[in-house]
Amino acid sequence: MDTLSYKTKSAKSSEVVRKWHVIDADGLVVGRLCTKIATVLRGKHKPSYTPHADTGDYIVVINADKVRFTGAKWDQKEYITYSGYPGGQKRATAKEMLQKKPTAIVKNAVKGMLPKNKLGRAMIKKLFIYADAKHPHAAQKPETLTL
């Protein structure tokens, strides 16, 4: 048996063909939605997935203000930010975040599921989140991704 015929192919970032996907988040549960988004951003849905290269696709999320949580998370889930100064810690519930920044709920959840390094920062740049149903990416001809 010729063992050289079984070489592992590593995808390079320059050779990756990226698609555009649009997801309608209306009525979807945040955690389940964001795990699917993180999988597509990393490129794990492709057979050419390579852990050290950015092989993922672009994602456009619309209707991010219509996502839902299960249970009592609207009142109990807290988003904590810290400025670095004494007394600079701020807390906001999920209900308050929906009023102030509806796109931040989805972005924070997806960002927490990506690698915490230079590769993860490159992946999050391929995510575009909009609170309403309009988006300026029609020229890229995004395909609808159903969950």
N, C-alpha and C positions, 0 to 999 in steps of 0.2 A: 504494500500500500504506500502510495506517495504522500508523505505528510506535508509536503510543501504546497499541496493543492488546497489546504485548509488554513489559509492565512486569515487572520482577523483584520478586517478593513476598519480603519479609523477615519472617521469623517473629519474634514477640515472645515473651518468656518467659512472659508472663501468658496468652497465647492457646494455648500448646502443650498438647496432650492427651498425657499420659504414661501408658504402660502399665507393668505389673509383669511381669518375666520371672524364672523360676527356672532355674538351670543346675546340673545334677549334674556335678561335676568329677571323679567317680570314674574313674580311669584315663586322664584327658586330659593331654596335654602342656601344660606351663605357658605357654609362649610363644604357642602357637596359641590356647589358651583365652583368654588375656588380651588378645590383639589383637581378638578378637570382642567381648569385654566392653567394651573401650575404644571400639570403633566404636559400640556401642549406647548407651553412656553419653554420647557426644558427640552422638548423633542423626544420624550419617552414613548410617544405614540408611533414613532417611525422605526423601521427596521435598521436604519443607519445611525441610531442613537449612539453617541460617544460621550462618556461622562465628563471629559475634560474640554469639550468643545460646545459652543452654543449652536445647537442644531434645531432649535425650536422655531415655531411659526409666530406670526403676528396675531394678536387677539384684539378685537374691538368689542367692548361690553356696552350695551345700551340698556336703558331703563334701570340703572343701578340704584335709583331711589325707591324701587318697588321690590327689593329683595325682602326675604323674611327670615326670621329666626324661629327655632322651635323652643317650646317651653317659655320661661319667663326671662329670656335673655335680653329683651328690650330694656328691662329695668335693672337687671342684675349684672350684665356684662359691662365692664369698665375698660376704657382706653386710657392709659396713663402715659403722659409725656413729662419729660424732665429737662429743664433748660440748662442745668449744670450749676445754677446758682442756689444758695440757701433759700428755701421756701419756694423754689421754682417748679415744684411738682404740680401738675394739673391733672384732674380726673374728669372724664366725661362718660356718661352712660351711652349705650348704643342708640337710644332714642334721641339724645342730644346731638350725637354725631350725625344722625340722619338729617336733623334740622340744619346744622352748620355746614357739614361737608358730606353729602350723600355718597360721593365716590370714594371717600377715605375708608369706608367699611370694607369694601371689596379689595382695595389696594393693600391695606394692612394685612388682610387675611392671606392674600396671594404672596406678598413679600415675605411673610413668615414661613411659607412653604418652600421658598427657593433657597439655594446655597447662600451663605453669608460671606461672600467673597467677591472678587472682581467679576467672576462669571455670573453670579446672581444679580449684580448691579447691571450687567449688560442685558440680562434676560428681562428684567422688569421694565426696561425701556421699550420693549416690544408690546407692552400692554397699554391700551387706550381705553379709558373708562368715561362714559358720559351718563349724566343723570336722566336725560330724556331720550326719546327715540331717534333723534337726529344725530348724524355723525358726518364729518367731512372727508371720509375715506371711501367714497363711492368710486373714485377713479382706480382704486386698487382692486376692484371687483371682489369683495370678500364673500366667501361662501358661508351660509348659515350652518352653525354647529349646534346640533340638538343634544340635550343632555337627558 
